[in-house]
Amino acid sequence: MTDAVERQRTAELKKSSWWWPGVVATSLAGAAVVAFRGCWHRRMSWPIGVQGCSYQVCLSCGAKRLFDENQFRAYGPFRYELNDLIAWEKSAKRKSDPVADAQRPA
């Protein structure tokens, strides 16, 4: 009777030991995806207005993105420095200014 108990215990151990490598492999795969992809920026703050522009901040990683208050949507790239975003916006406006500043015929 002890042999039957021993066999049952070893069978239970074999059944229950399969999940540990699966959990480790899944965790490693998830960590690899996060490491290569980075933050998905799904949790964004409410718009903040500073230095004449509005932006949002990712609550997970701290990346900032410009925000258009008239259309109530974010635009432009994600950056960690606000000054980089302001410089990007000025360069983008400079490229579109010649069309907007064209003089109208009288």
Biopython code that builds the backbone (N, CA, C, O; Angstrom):
import numpy as np
from Bio.PDB.StructureBuilder import StructureBuilder

atoms = [
    (1, "MET", "N", (0.814, -1.192, 0.000)),
    (1, "MET", "CA", (0.000, 0.000, 0.000)),
    (1, "MET", "C", (0.858, 1.256, 0.000)),
    (1, "MET", "O", (0.441, 2.275, -0.550)),
    (2, "THR", "N", (2.003, 1.216, 0.579)),
    (2, "THR", "CA", (2.876, 2.391, 0.565)),
    (2, "THR", "C", (3.414, 2.659, -0.830)),
    (2, "THR", "O", (3.674, 3.809, -1.184)),
    (3, "ASP", "N", (3.583, 1.606, -1.629)),
    (3, "ASP", "CA", (4.037, 1.800, -3.008)),
    (3, "ASP", "C", (2.995, 2.574, -3.818)),
    (3, "ASP", "O", (3.347, 3.427, -4.633)),
    (4, "ALA", "N", (1.728, 2.279, -3.595)),
    (4, "ALA", "CA", (0.658, 2.988, -4.295)),
    (4, "ALA", "C", (0.647, 4.463, -3.896)),
    (4, "ALA", "O", (0.438, 5.330, -4.745)),
    (5, "VAL", "N", (0.866, 4.753, -2.628)),
    (5, "VAL", "CA", (0.904, 6.130, -2.141)),
    (5, "VAL", "C", (2.105, 6.861, -2.740)),
    (5, "VAL", "O", (1.996, 8.018, -3.145)),
    (6, "GLU", "N", (3.247, 6.181, -2.795)),
    (6, "GLU", "CA", (4.458, 6.770, -3.368)),
    (6, "GLU", "C", (4.258, 7.099, -4.850)),
    (6, "GLU", "O", (4.662, 8.165, -5.315)),
    (7, "ARG", "N", (3.636, 6.183, -5.580)),
    (7, "ARG", "CA", (3.386, 6.409, -7.002)),
    (7, "ARG", "C", (2.425, 7.575, -7.207)),
    (7, "ARG", "O", (2.593, 8.376, -8.127)),
    (8, "GLN", "N", (1.418, 7.663, -6.341)),
    (8, "GLN", "CA", (0.454, 8.751, -6.454)),
    (8, "GLN", "C", (1.138, 10.092, -6.181)),
    (8, "GLN", "O", (0.866, 11.067, -6.881)),
    (9, "ARG", "N", (2.014, 10.160, -5.183)),
    (9, "ARG", "CA", (2.731, 11.394, -4.876)),
    (9, "ARG", "C", (3.643, 11.819, -6.028)),
    (9, "ARG", "O", (3.683, 12.995, -6.392)),
    (10, "THR", "N", (4.366, 10.869, -6.594)),
    (10, "THR", "CA", (5.245, 11.224, -7.713)),
    (10, "THR", "C", (4.431, 11.670, -8.921)),
    (10, "THR", "O", (4.855, 12.559, -9.659)),
    (11, "ALA", "N", (3.264, 11.060, -9.128)),
    (11, "ALA", "CA", (2.404, 11.481, -10.234)),
    (11, "ALA", "C", (1.889, 12.899, -9.985)),
    (11, "ALA", "O", (1.826, 13.704, -10.915)),
    (12, "GLU", "N", (1.519, 13.214, -8.737)),
    (12, "GLU", "CA", (1.059, 14.551, -8.399)),
    (12, "GLU", "C", (2.174, 15.573, -8.581)),
    (12, "GLU", "O", (1.927, 16.670, -9.081)),
    (13, "LEU", "N", (3.386, 15.234, -8.187)),
    (13, "LEU", "CA", (4.515, 16.138, -8.359)),
    (13, "LEU", "C", (4.802, 16.396, -9.829)),
    (13, "LEU", "O", (5.101, 17.527, -10.212)),
    (14, "LYS", "N", (4.714, 15.366, -10.651)),
    (14, "LYS", "CA", (4.937, 15.544, -12.071)),
    (14, "LYS", "C", (3.865, 16.431, -12.691)),
    (14, "LYS", "O", (4.170, 17.260, -13.549)),
    (15, "LYS", "N", (2.622, 16.269, -12.271)),
    (15, "LYS", "CA", (1.537, 17.084, -12.804)),
    (15, "LYS", "C", (1.673, 18.536, -12.365)),
    (15, "LYS", "O", (1.448, 19.444, -13.165)),
    (16, "SER", "N", (2.035, 18.769, -11.115)),
    (16, "SER", "CA", (2.067, 20.128, -10.604)),
    (16, "SER", "C", (3.348, 20.868, -10.937)),
    (16, "SER", "O", (3.400, 22.089, -10.783)),
    (17, "SER", "N", (4.374, 20.179, -11.385)),
    (17, "SER", "CA", (5.631, 20.856, -11.652)),
    (17, "SER", "C", (5.700, 21.453, -13.059)),
    (17, "SER", "O", (6.662, 22.159, -13.362)),
    (18, "TRP", "N", (4.738, 21.204, -13.914)),
    (18, "TRP", "CA", (4.787, 21.721, -15.275)),
    (18, "TRP", "C", (4.550, 23.212, -15.333)),
    (18, "TRP", "O", (5.066, 23.869, -16.237)),
    (19, "TRP", "N", (3.789, 23.779, -14.403)),
    (19, "TRP", "CA", (3.409, 25.181, -14.493)),
    (19, "TRP", "C", (4.570, 26.124, -14.226)),
    (19, "TRP", "O", (4.586, 27.229, -14.768)),
    (20, "TRP", "N", (5.539, 25.732, -13.414)),
    (20, "TRP", "CA", (6.634, 26.635, -13.059)),
    (20, "TRP", "C", (7.453, 27.075, -14.284)),
    (20, "TRP", "O", (7.675, 28.275, -14.446)),
    (21, "PRO", "N", (7.907, 26.168, -15.144)),
    (21, "PRO", "CA", (8.624, 26.629, -16.342)),
    (21, "PRO", "C", (7.744, 27.476, -17.271)),
    (21, "PRO", "O", (8.230, 28.390, -17.936)),
    (22, "GLY", "N", (6.461, 27.162, -17.305)),
    (22, "GLY", "CA", (5.549, 27.960, -18.131)),
    (22, "GLY", "C", (5.425, 29.380, -17.642)),
    (22, "GLY", "O", (5.409, 30.319, -18.437)),
    (23, "VAL", "N", (5.338, 29.544, -16.330)),
    (23, "VAL", "CA", (5.241, 30.884, -15.751)),
    (23, "VAL", "C", (6.527, 31.663, -16.006)),
    (23, "VAL", "O", (6.487, 32.839, -16.368)),
    (24, "VAL", "N", (7.651, 31.011, -15.818)),
    (24, "VAL", "CA", (8.937, 31.674, -16.042)),
    (24, "VAL", "C", (9.080, 32.083, -17.505)),
    (24, "VAL", "O", (9.496, 33.204, -17.796)),
    (25, "ALA", "N", (8.742, 31.189, -18.419)),
    (25, "ALA", "CA", (8.857, 31.498, -19.846)),
    (25, "ALA", "C", (7.922, 32.642, -20.240)),
    (25, "ALA", "O", (8.306, 33.522, -21.010)),
    (26, "THR", "N", (6.706, 32.628, -19.718)),
    (26, "THR", "CA", (5.755, 33.689, -20.016)),
    (26, "THR", "C", (6.236, 35.016, -19.453)),
    (26, "THR", "O", (6.125, 36.048, -20.114)),
    (27, "SER", "N", (6.764, 34.998, -18.248)),
    (27, "SER", "CA", (7.271, 36.225, -17.641)),
    (27, "SER", "C", (8.452, 36.771, -18.427)),
    (27, "SER", "O", (8.548, 37.980, -18.641)),
    (28, "LEU", "N", (9.347, 35.900, -18.856)),
    (28, "LEU", "CA", (10.495, 36.348, -19.632)),
    (28, "LEU", "C", (10.069, 36.913, -20.982)),
    (28, "LEU", "O", (10.630, 37.904, -21.451)),
    (29, "ALA", "N", (9.090, 36.290, -21.597)),
    (29, "ALA", "CA", (8.597, 36.793, -22.880)),
    (29, "ALA", "C", (7.937, 38.158, -22.701)),
    (29, "ALA", "O", (8.133, 39.062, -23.513)),
    (30, "GLY", "N", (7.161, 38.298, -21.643)),
    (30, "GLY", "CA", (6.534, 39.597, -21.369)),
    (30, "GLY", "C", (7.559, 40.672, -21.075)),
    (30, "GLY", "O", (7.415, 41.808, -21.528)),
    (31, "ALA", "N", (8.594, 40.329, -20.322)),
    (31, "ALA", "CA", (9.649, 41.287, -20.020)),
    (31, "ALA", "C", (10.401, 41.682, -21.284)),
    (31, "ALA", "O", (10.787, 42.840, -21.442)),
    (32, "ALA", "N", (10.610, 40.726, -22.184)),
    (32, "ALA", "CA", (11.303, 41.025, -23.440)),
    (32, "ALA", "C", (10.481, 41.979, -24.300)),
    (32, "ALA", "O", (11.035, 42.886, -24.921)),
    (33, "VAL", "N", (9.171, 41.781, -24.341)),
    (33, "VAL", "CA", (8.309, 42.675, -25.119)),
    (33, "VAL", "C", (8.362, 44.083, -24.545)),
    (33, "VAL", "O", (8.465, 45.051, -25.298)),
    (34, "VAL", "N", (8.295, 44.210, -23.241)),
    (34, "VAL", "CA", (8.353, 45.525, -22.612)),
    (34, "VAL", "C", (9.716, 46.166, -22.839)),
    (34, "VAL", "O", (9.801, 47.369, -23.086)),
    (35, "ALA", "N", (10.782, 45.374, -22.758)),
    (35, "ALA", "CA", (12.130, 45.909, -22.942)),
    (35, "ALA", "C", (12.343, 46.406, -24.371)),
    (35, "ALA", "O", (12.955, 47.455, -24.572)),
    (36, "PHE", "N", (11.848, 45.670, -25.362)),
    (36, "PHE", "CA", (12.055, 46.078, -26.743)),
    (36, "PHE", "C", (11.052, 47.126, -27.200)),
    (36, "PHE", "O", (11.401, 47.995, -28.000)),
    (37, "ARG", "N", (9.842, 47.069, -26.724)),
    (37, "ARG", "CA", (8.816, 48.011, -27.152)),
    (37, "ARG", "C", (8.792, 49.254, -26.281)),
    (37, "ARG", "O", (8.600, 50.362, -26.783)),
    (38, "GLY", "N", (8.983, 49.081, -24.996)),
    (38, "GLY", "CA", (8.901, 50.212, -24.083)),
    (38, "GLY", "C", (7.465, 50.443, -23.631)),
    (38, "GLY", "O", (6.631, 49.538, -23.665)),
    (39, "CYS", "N", (7.200, 51.646, -23.218)),
    (39, "CYS", "CA", (5.872, 52.002, -22.703)),
    (39, "CYS", "C", (4.901, 52.207, -23.867)),
    (39, "CYS", "O", (5.290, 52.700, -24.926)),
    (40, "TRP", "N", (3.655, 51.832, -23.669)),
    (40, "TRP", "CA", (2.624, 51.995, -24.689)),
    (40, "TRP", "C", (1.899, 53.330, -24.554)),
    (40, "TRP", "O", (1.083, 53.668, -25.412)),
    (41, "HIS", "N", (2.170, 54.091, -23.511)),
    (41, "HIS", "CA", (1.590, 55.421, -23.267)),
    (41, "HIS", "C", (0.058, 55.383, -23.275)),
    (41, "HIS", "O", (-0.588, 56.196, -23.935)),
    (42, "ARG", "N", (-0.498, 54.452, -22.553)),
    (42, "ARG", "CA", (-1.971, 54.349, -22.499)),
    (42, "ARG", "C", (-2.574, 55.196, -21.393)),
    (42, "ARG", "O", (-3.741, 55.576, -21.479)),
    (43, "ARG", "N", (-1.811, 55.498, -20.364)),
    (43, "ARG", "CA", (-2.342, 56.282, -19.237)),
    (43, "ARG", "C", (-1.767, 57.695, -19.309)),
    (43, "ARG", "O", (-0.676, 57.959, -18.803)),
    (44, "MET", "N", (-2.511, 58.595, -19.939)),
    (44, "MET", "CA", (-2.047, 59.967, -20.109)),
    (44, "MET", "C", (-2.786, 60.889, -19.144)),
    (44, "MET", "O", (-3.957, 60.671, -18.832)),
    (45, "SER", "N", (-2.084, 61.923, -18.675)),
    (45, "SER", "CA", (-2.664, 62.878, -17.740)),
    (45, "SER", "C", (-3.608, 63.832, -18.475)),
    (45, "SER", "O", (-3.711, 63.800, -19.701)),
    (46, "TRP", "N", (-4.279, 64.663, -17.719)),
    (46, "TRP", "CA", (-5.060, 65.735, -18.304)),
    (46, "TRP", "C", (-4.091, 66.762, -18.877)),
    (46, "TRP", "O", (-2.942, 66.828, -18.442)),
    (47, "PRO", "N", (-4.527, 67.559, -19.837)),
    (47, "PRO", "CA", (-3.626, 68.549, -20.436)),
    (47, "PRO", "C", (-3.121, 69.569, -19.403)),
    (47, "PRO", "O", (-3.846, 69.992, -18.503)),
    (48, "ILE", "N", (-1.854, 69.941, -19.574)),
    (48, "ILE", "CA", (-1.199, 70.914, -18.705)),
    (48, "ILE", "C", (-0.714, 72.039, -19.604)),
    (48, "ILE", "O", (-0.154, 71.779, -20.669)),
    (49, "GLY", "N", (-0.921, 73.290, -19.190)),
    (49, "GLY", "CA", (-0.481, 74.428, -19.984)),
    (49, "GLY", "C", (0.695, 75.129, -19.329)),
    (49, "GLY", "O", (0.591, 75.601, -18.197)),
    (50, "VAL", "N", (1.832, 75.199, -20.052)),
    (50, "VAL", "CA", (3.034, 75.861, -19.555)),
    (50, "VAL", "C", (3.752, 76.489, -20.738)),
    (50, "VAL", "O", (3.765, 75.909, -21.824)),
    (51, "GLN", "N", (4.344, 77.649, -20.556)),
    (51, "GLN", "CA", (5.142, 78.330, -21.571)),
    (51, "GLN", "C", (4.365, 78.537, -22.868)),
    (51, "GLN", "O", (4.948, 78.470, -23.950)),
    (52, "GLY", "N", (3.088, 78.780, -22.778)),
    (52, "GLY", "CA", (2.290, 79.053, -23.958)),
    (52, "GLY", "C", (1.904, 77.834, -24.777)),
    (52, "GLY", "O", (1.392, 77.987, -25.886)),
    (53, "CYS", "N", (2.130, 76.647, -24.277)),
    (53, "CYS", "CA", (1.707, 75.449, -25.000)),
    (53, "CYS", "C", (1.098, 74.460, -24.005)),
    (53, "CYS", "O", (1.345, 74.534, -22.801)),
    (54, "SER", "N", (0.313, 73.554, -24.525)),
    (54, "SER", "CA", (-0.314, 72.537, -23.697)),
    (54, "SER", "C", (0.273, 71.180, -24.044)),
    (54, "SER", "O", (0.624, 70.928, -25.197)),
    (55, "TYR", "N", (0.380, 70.303, -23.050)),
    (55, "TYR", "CA", (0.921, 68.972, -23.271)),
    (55, "TYR", "C", (0.321, 68.007, -22.270)),
    (55, "TYR", "O", (-0.274, 68.416, -21.273)),
    (56, "GLN", "N", (0.484, 66.712, -22.547)),
    (56, "GLN", "CA", (0.067, 65.645, -21.656)),
    (56, "GLN", "C", (1.300, 64.849, -21.243)),
    (56, "GLN", "O", (2.304, 64.827, -21.955)),
    (57, "VAL", "N", (1.212, 64.194, -20.083)),
    (57, "VAL", "CA", (2.312, 63.390, -19.571)),
    (57, "VAL", "C", (1.828, 61.956, -19.402)),
    (57, "VAL", "O", (0.734, 61.721, -18.889)),
    (58, "CYS", "N", (2.646, 60.994, -19.836)),
    (58, "CYS", "CA", (2.339, 59.577, -19.615)),
    (58, "CYS", "C", (2.559, 59.281, -18.134)),
    (58, "CYS", "O", (3.635, 59.551, -17.601)),
    (59, "LEU", "N", (1.568, 58.739, -17.483)),
    (59, "LEU", "CA", (1.661, 58.471, -16.052)),
    (59, "LEU", "C", (2.528, 57.265, -15.734)),
    (59, "LEU", "O", (2.903, 57.057, -14.581)),
    (60, "SER", "N", (2.849, 56.467, -16.748)),
    (60, "SER", "CA", (3.692, 55.288, -16.527)),
    (60, "SER", "C", (5.173, 55.613, -16.645)),
    (60, "SER", "O", (5.970, 55.201, -15.802)),
    (61, "CYS", "N", (5.548, 56.355, -17.694)),
    (61, "CYS", "CA", (6.974, 56.569, -17.944)),
    (61, "CYS", "C", (7.404, 58.029, -17.893)),
    (61, "CYS", "O", (8.601, 58.304, -17.811)),
    (62, "GLY", "N", (6.471, 58.968, -17.938)),
    (62, "GLY", "CA", (6.827, 60.384, -17.848)),
    (62, "GLY", "C", (7.069, 61.064, -19.176)),
    (62, "GLY", "O", (7.486, 62.222, -19.193)),
    (63, "ALA", "N", (6.825, 60.393, -20.293)),
    (63, "ALA", "CA", (7.005, 61.014, -21.608)),
    (63, "ALA", "C", (5.906, 62.056, -21.817)),
    (63, "ALA", "O", (4.777, 61.892, -21.355)),
    (64, "LYS", "N", (6.260, 63.122, -22.518)),
    (64, "LYS", "CA", (5.320, 64.217, -22.768)),
    (64, "LYS", "C", (4.938, 64.251, -24.240)),
    (64, "LYS", "O", (5.704, 63.822, -25.104)),
    (65, "ARG", "N", (3.731, 64.774, -24.517)),
    (65, "ARG", "CA", (3.242, 64.926, -25.881)),
    (65, "ARG", "C", (2.416, 66.194, -25.952)),
    (65, "ARG", "O", (1.634, 66.484, -25.046)),
    (66, "LEU", "N", (2.585, 66.945, -27.016)),
    (66, "LEU", "CA", (1.847, 68.195, -27.174)),
    (66, "LEU", "C", (0.349, 67.923, -27.298)),
    (66, "LEU", "O", (-0.072, 66.850, -27.731)),
    (67, "PHE", "N", (-0.445, 68.924, -26.907)),
    (67, "PHE", "CA", (-1.894, 68.766, -26.886)),
    (67, "PHE", "C", (-2.536, 69.978, -27.527)),
    (67, "PHE", "O", (-2.195, 71.113, -27.196)),
    (68, "ASP", "N", (-3.461, 69.748, -28.440)),
    (68, "ASP", "CA", (-4.200, 70.821, -29.104)),
    (68, "ASP", "C", (-5.512, 71.026, -28.361)),
    (68, "ASP", "O", (-6.380, 70.153, -28.357)),
    (69, "GLU", "N", (-5.648, 72.193, -27.732)),
    (69, "GLU", "CA", (-6.850, 72.454, -26.925)),
    (69, "GLU", "C", (-8.088, 72.688, -27.786)),
    (69, "GLU", "O", (-9.205, 72.415, -27.347)),
    (70, "ASN", "N", (-7.905, 73.187, -29.000)),
    (70, "ASN", "CA", (-9.063, 73.453, -29.862)),
    (70, "ASN", "C", (-9.688, 72.158, -30.366)),
    (70, "ASN", "O", (-10.912, 72.027, -30.394)),
    (71, "GLN", "N", (-8.863, 71.212, -30.759)),
    (71, "GLN", "CA", (-9.378, 69.926, -31.242)),
    (71, "GLN", "C", (-9.448, 68.890, -30.138)),
    (71, "GLN", "O", (-9.986, 67.803, -30.347)),
    (72, "PHE", "N", (-8.918, 69.206, -28.971)),
    (72, "PHE", "CA", (-8.885, 68.338, -27.793)),
    (72, "PHE", "C", (-8.302, 66.964, -28.134)),
    (72, "PHE", "O", (-8.924, 65.925, -27.914)),
    (73, "ARG", "N", (-7.081, 67.001, -28.678)),
    (73, "ARG", "CA", (-6.374, 65.763, -28.979)),
    (73, "ARG", "C", (-4.869, 66.012, -28.922)),
    (73, "ARG", "O", (-4.398, 67.132, -29.122)),
    (74, "ALA", "N", (-4.140, 64.954, -28.646)),
    (74, "ALA", "CA", (-2.690, 65.029, -28.591)),
    (74, "ALA", "C", (-2.122, 64.904, -30.000)),
    (74, "ALA", "O", (-2.732, 64.285, -30.871)),
    (75, "TYR", "N", (-0.943, 65.499, -30.219)),
    (75, "TYR", "CA", (-0.284, 65.407, -31.520)),
    (75, "TYR", "C", (1.223, 65.470, -31.327)),
    (75, "TYR", "O", (1.719, 65.871, -30.274)),
    (76, "GLY", "N", (1.931, 65.068, -32.360)),
    (76, "GLY", "CA", (3.390, 65.148, -32.332)),
    (76, "GLY", "C", (4.029, 63.944, -31.667)),
    (76, "GLY", "O", (3.346, 63.014, -31.236)),
    (77, "PRO", "N", (5.360, 63.977, -31.591)),
    (77, "PRO", "CA", (6.100, 62.845, -31.023)),
    (77, "PRO", "C", (6.080, 62.861, -29.494)),
    (77, "PRO", "O", (5.711, 63.860, -28.876)),
    (78, "PHE", "N", (6.477, 61.760, -28.906)),
    (78, "PHE", "CA", (6.664, 61.678, -27.458)),
    (78, "PHE", "C", (8.104, 62.062, -27.145)),
    (78, "PHE", "O", (9.029, 61.569, -27.789)),
    (79, "ARG", "N", (8.301, 62.933, -26.169)),
    (79, "ARG", "CA", (9.638, 63.325, -25.728)),
    (79, "ARG", "C", (9.621, 63.448, -24.204)),
    (79, "ARG", "O", (8.570, 63.647, -23.596)),
    (80, "TYR", "N", (10.791, 63.327, -23.608)),
    (80, "TYR", "CA", (10.890, 63.466, -22.161)),
    (80, "TYR", "C", (11.185, 64.900, -21.741)),
    (80, "TYR", "O", (10.967, 65.262, -20.585)),
    (81, "GLU", "N", (11.675, 65.714, -22.658)),
    (81, "GLU", "CA", (11.974, 67.115, -22.368)),
    (81, "GLU", "C", (10.948, 68.020, -23.038)),
    (81, "GLU", "O", (10.683, 67.881, -24.232)),
    (82, "LEU", "N", (10.373, 68.941, -22.282)),
    (82, "LEU", "CA", (9.377, 69.854, -22.821)),
    (82, "LEU", "C", (10.010, 70.806, -23.829)),
    (82, "LEU", "O", (9.373, 71.161, -24.820)),
    (83, "ASN", "N", (11.240, 71.222, -23.598)),
    (83, "ASN", "CA", (11.912, 72.124, -24.529)),
    (83, "ASN", "C", (12.099, 71.478, -25.897)),
    (83, "ASN", "O", (12.022, 72.167, -26.915)),
    (84, "ASP", "N", (12.343, 70.172, -25.943)),
    (84, "ASP", "CA", (12.451, 69.460, -27.219)),
    (84, "ASP", "C", (11.117, 69.486, -27.966)),
    (84, "ASP", "O", (11.091, 69.638, -29.187)),
    (85, "LEU", "N", (10.018, 69.339, -27.240)),
    (85, "LEU", "CA", (8.693, 69.383, -27.870)),
    (85, "LEU", "C", (8.390, 70.774, -28.412)),
    (85, "LEU", "O", (7.843, 70.916, -29.506)),
    (86, "ILE", "N", (8.748, 71.803, -27.641)),
    (86, "ILE", "CA", (8.509, 73.179, -28.085)),
    (86, "ILE", "C", (9.333, 73.474, -29.334)),
    (86, "ILE", "O", (8.841, 74.111, -30.266)),
    (87, "ALA", "N", (10.586, 73.014, -29.358)),
    (87, "ALA", "CA", (11.428, 73.215, -30.544)),
    (87, "ALA", "C", (10.852, 72.462, -31.739)),
    (87, "ALA", "O", (10.878, 72.976, -32.857)),
    (88, "TRP", "N", (10.333, 71.250, -31.524)),
    (88, "TRP", "CA", (9.725, 70.490, -32.610)),
    (88, "TRP", "C", (8.513, 71.235, -33.166)),
    (88, "TRP", "O", (8.330, 71.316, -34.381)),
    (89, "GLU", "N", (7.683, 71.779, -32.267)),
    (89, "GLU", "CA", (6.483, 72.492, -32.708)),
    (89, "GLU", "C", (6.848, 73.740, -33.499)),
    (89, "GLU", "O", (6.217, 74.037, -34.514)),
    (90, "LYS", "N", (7.858, 74.472, -33.044)),
    (90, "LYS", "CA", (8.276, 75.676, -33.771)),
    (90, "LYS", "C", (8.810, 75.330, -35.150)),
    (90, "LYS", "O", (8.543, 76.045, -36.117)),
    (91, "SER", "N", (9.566, 74.233, -35.251)),
    (91, "SER", "CA", (10.091, 73.847, -36.562)),
    (91, "SER", "C", (8.960, 73.368, -37.475)),
    (91, "SER", "O", (9.004, 73.603, -38.683)),
    (92, "ALA", "N", (7.965, 72.709, -36.922)),
    (92, "ALA", "CA", (6.830, 72.250, -37.725)),
    (92, "ALA", "C", (5.998, 73.439, -38.203)),
    (92, "ALA", "O", (5.511, 73.437, -39.333)),
    (93, "LYS", "N", (5.832, 74.451, -37.353)),
    (93, "LYS", "CA", (5.086, 75.650, -37.752)),
    (93, "LYS", "C", (5.853, 76.435, -38.804)),
    (93, "LYS", "O", (5.255, 77.004, -39.717)),
    (94, "ARG", "N", (7.186, 76.468, -38.677)),
    (94, "ARG", "CA", (8.013, 77.202, -39.629)),
    (94, "ARG", "C", (7.884, 76.601, -41.026)),
    (94, "ARG", "O", (7.895, 77.328, -42.020)),
    (95, "LYS", "N", (7.763, 75.292, -41.103)),
    (95, "LYS", "CA", (7.609, 74.637, -42.403)),
    (95, "LYS", "C", (6.258, 74.942, -43.032)),
    (95, "LYS", "O", (6.145, 75.002, -44.257)),
    (96, "SER", "N", (5.229, 75.134, -42.207)),
    (96, "SER", "CA", (3.888, 75.378, -42.741)),
    (96, "SER", "C", (3.580, 76.863, -42.861)),
    (96, "SER", "O", (2.550, 77.214, -43.438)),
    (97, "ASP", "N", (4.433, 77.764, -42.339)),
    (97, "ASP", "CA", (4.176, 79.200, -42.388)),
    (97, "ASP", "C", (4.152, 79.796, -43.788)),
    (97, "ASP", "O", (3.277, 80.621, -44.053)),
    (98, "PRO", "N", (5.052, 79.437, -44.709)),
    (98, "PRO", "CA", (5.028, 80.089, -46.025)),
    (98, "PRO", "C", (3.677, 79.962, -46.740)),
    (98, "PRO", "O", (3.273, 80.884, -47.448)),
    (99, "VAL", "N", (2.990, 78.864, -46.572)),
    (99, "VAL", "CA", (1.678, 78.703, -47.195)),
    (99, "VAL", "C", (0.659, 79.601, -46.503)),
    (99, "VAL", "O", (-0.181, 80.211, -47.166)),
    (100, "ALA", "N", (0.726, 79.686, -45.190)),
    (100, "ALA", "CA", (-0.232, 80.485, -44.443)),
    (100, "ALA", "C", (0.042, 81.969, -44.596)),
    (100, "ALA", "O", (-0.889, 82.770, -44.520)),
    (101, "ASP", "N", (1.309, 82.365, -44.812)),
    (101, "ASP", "CA", (1.666, 83.777, -44.905)),
    (101, "ASP", "C", (1.618, 84.318, -46.336)),
    (101, "ASP", "O", (1.936, 85.484, -46.570)),
    (102, "ALA", "N", (1.231, 83.496, -47.265)),
    (102, "ALA", "CA", (1.181, 83.969, -48.653)),
    (102, "ALA", "C", (0.197, 85.133, -48.752)),
    (102, "ALA", "O", (-0.919, 85.066, -48.235)),
    (103, "GLN", "N", (0.624, 86.187, -49.419)),
    (103, "GLN", "CA", (-0.228, 87.375, -49.510)),
    (103, "GLN", "C", (-1.341, 87.133, -50.502)),
    (103, "GLN", "O", (-1.155, 86.511, -51.548)),
    (104, "ARG", "N", (-2.502, 87.643, -50.145)),
    (104, "ARG", "CA", (-3.652, 87.520, -51.021)),
    (104, "ARG", "C", (-3.641, 88.645, -52.055)),
    (104, "ARG", "O", (-3.275, 89.779, -51.746)),
    (105, "PRO", "N", (-4.038, 88.328, -53.260)),
    (105, "PRO", "CA", (-4.119, 89.421, -54.257)),
    (105, "PRO", "C", (-5.243, 90.382, -53.897)),
    (105, "PRO", "O", (-6.296, 89.964, -53.414)),
    (106, "ALA", "N", (-5.017, 91.669, -54.134)),
    (106, "ALA", "CA", (-5.995, 92.688, -53.752)),
    (106, "ALA", "C", (-7.116, 92.828, -54.710)),
    (106, "ALA", "O", (-8.007, 93.652, -54.502)),
]
sb = StructureBuilder()
sb.init_structure("model")
sb.init_model(0)
sb.init_chain("A")
sb.init_seg("    ")
for serial, (resi, resn, name, xyz) in enumerate(atoms, 1):
    if name == "N":
        sb.init_residue(resn, " ", resi, " ")
    sb.init_atom(name, np.array(xyz, "f"), 0.0, 1.0, " ", f" {name:<3s}", serial, name[0])
structure = sb.get_structure()
